[in-house]
């Protein structure tokens, strides 16, 4: 395990405890971030841990939409923009590869406690789910 992952581990363990209490299946990945999903839902979320800023929370749903062709990019950018306009504190974006879309919820907590992480996760899952819904609806209306 590298030093960066080792620095993330105590924070990741707080996330895993919070997620397990909320009923999610959670695990720490090879980069020290926390992956989680809910039973019966086909979406995987990720809590990206910033080892330098433990009070920063980022809940993401990575690669939830894959582009079928390069011709689709303009409509995807428009749909991302609409999702960002309609969903507070969410970022929906075309990934650097230009082949898929992700969304994330970001906030700060006062203290790194299980209770604060539980509250942030609840808000994060609701917000990212709303952003994905707004993205899909905007994409369908632009196609």
PLY file of the C-alpha trace (Angstrom):
ply
format ascii 1.0
element vertex 143
property float x
property float y
property float z
element edge 142
property int vertex1
property int vertex2
end_header
0.00 0.00 0.00
1.47 3.39 -0.96
1.78 6.40 1.39
-1.09 8.28 -0.24
-3.50 5.38 0.24
-2.25 4.92 3.81
-3.04 8.60 4.57
-6.59 8.11 3.26
-7.28 4.93 5.21
-8.51 6.42 8.55
-10.87 8.77 6.68
-12.07 5.99 4.39
-12.85 3.83 7.43
-15.17 6.57 8.78
-16.96 6.59 5.40
-17.32 2.79 5.38
-18.80 2.81 8.90
-21.26 5.57 7.93
-22.24 3.88 4.68
-22.73 0.50 6.32
-25.00 2.09 8.91
-27.02 3.66 6.08
-27.45 0.21 4.51
-24.98 0.55 1.64
-22.47 -2.08 0.66
-19.13 -0.22 0.90
-15.48 -1.04 0.35
-12.17 0.78 0.09
-10.67 0.59 -3.41
-7.01 0.36 -4.46
-6.65 4.17 -4.46
-8.03 4.52 -0.93
-11.40 5.88 -2.03
-14.69 4.30 -0.99
-17.00 2.61 -3.48
-20.59 1.92 -2.49
-23.90 0.84 -3.89
-27.38 0.16 -2.71
-28.99 -3.24 -3.08
-31.30 -3.41 -6.07
-29.85 -0.29 -7.72
-27.56 -0.61 -10.72
-25.51 2.51 -9.90
-22.15 2.54 -8.18
-21.13 5.61 -6.20
-17.70 6.66 -5.05
-16.61 8.82 -2.13
-13.36 10.36 -3.32
-11.11 10.98 -0.31
-8.82 14.02 -0.37
-5.96 13.12 1.96
-5.05 16.80 2.41
-8.60 18.01 3.15
-10.43 15.49 5.36
-13.44 17.77 5.80
-14.07 17.91 2.03
-16.73 15.43 0.89
-17.11 14.36 -2.74
-19.81 11.82 -3.62
-19.68 10.82 -7.29
-21.45 8.57 -9.71
-18.76 7.95 -12.28
-19.34 7.07 -15.93
-23.12 6.82 -15.60
-23.64 7.69 -19.27
-21.48 6.52 -22.17
-21.49 8.41 -25.46
-22.41 6.32 -28.47
-20.55 8.57 -30.93
-18.53 11.80 -31.20
-21.53 13.40 -32.90
-23.34 13.24 -29.58
-20.88 15.57 -27.77
-22.71 18.84 -28.42
-25.99 17.48 -27.05
-24.14 15.99 -24.07
-22.53 19.36 -23.26
-25.93 21.04 -23.44
-27.50 18.36 -21.22
-24.63 18.71 -18.69
-25.16 22.45 -18.61
-28.91 22.06 -18.05
-28.32 19.48 -15.30
-25.91 21.88 -13.59
-28.37 24.75 -13.86
-31.25 22.69 -12.45
-29.43 20.75 -9.73
-27.91 22.72 -6.86
-24.44 21.74 -5.60
-23.96 19.09 -8.28
-21.42 18.97 -11.07
-22.33 16.97 -14.16
-19.56 16.79 -16.72
-18.11 15.06 -19.73
-15.03 13.17 -18.55
-11.59 13.99 -19.92
-11.72 10.99 -22.23
-14.76 12.55 -23.93
-16.52 9.18 -23.86
-18.61 9.25 -20.70
-20.42 11.52 -18.25
-20.10 11.62 -14.46
-21.76 13.65 -11.74
-20.65 14.64 -8.26
-21.82 16.37 -5.11
-19.27 18.30 -3.10
-19.43 19.94 0.31
-17.48 20.46 3.51
-18.33 19.03 6.91
-17.51 20.80 10.19
-15.95 17.69 11.64
-15.07 14.29 10.25
-17.61 12.23 12.17
-19.72 9.28 11.15
-22.88 11.34 11.68
-21.66 14.19 9.44
-20.58 11.77 6.73
-23.97 10.03 6.92
-25.72 13.37 6.39
-23.40 14.27 3.50
-23.91 10.87 1.86
-27.69 11.17 2.12
-27.58 14.59 0.46
-24.97 13.45 -2.05
-26.90 10.43 -3.26
-30.15 12.42 -3.59
-28.38 15.28 -5.38
-26.35 13.14 -7.80
-29.44 11.06 -8.60
-31.38 14.27 -9.36
-28.52 15.54 -11.52
-28.47 12.30 -13.52
-32.25 12.50 -13.99
-31.98 16.14 -15.13
-29.15 15.20 -17.51
-31.10 12.33 -19.09
-34.27 14.44 -19.46
-32.29 17.30 -21.05
-30.50 14.90 -23.39
-33.78 13.32 -24.49
-35.35 16.73 -25.15
-32.34 17.86 -27.24
-32.12 14.71 -29.36
0 1
1 2
2 3
3 4
4 5
5 6
6 7
7 8
8 9
9 10
10 11
11 12
12 13
13 14
14 15
15 16
16 17
17 18
18 19
19 20
20 21
21 22
22 23
23 24
24 25
25 26
26 27
27 28
28 29
29 30
30 31
31 32
32 33
33 34
34 35
35 36
36 37
37 38
38 39
39 40
40 41
41 42
42 43
43 44
44 45
45 46
46 47
47 48
48 49
49 50
50 51
51 52
52 53
53 54
54 55
55 56
56 57
57 58
58 59
59 60
60 61
61 62
62 63
63 64
64 65
65 66
66 67
67 68
68 69
69 70
70 71
71 72
72 73
73 74
74 75
75 76
76 77
77 78
78 79
79 80
80 81
81 82
82 83
83 84
84 85
85 86
86 87
87 88
88 89
89 90
90 91
91 92
92 93
93 94
94 95
95 96
96 97
97 98
98 99
99 100
100 101
101 102
102 103
103 104
104 105
105 106
106 107
107 108
108 109
109 110
110 111
111 112
112 113
113 114
114 115
115 116
116 117
117 118
118 119
119 120
120 121
121 122
122 123
123 124
124 125
125 126
126 127
127 128
128 129
129 130
130 131
131 132
132 133
133 134
134 135
135 136
136 137
137 138
138 139
139 140
140 141
141 142
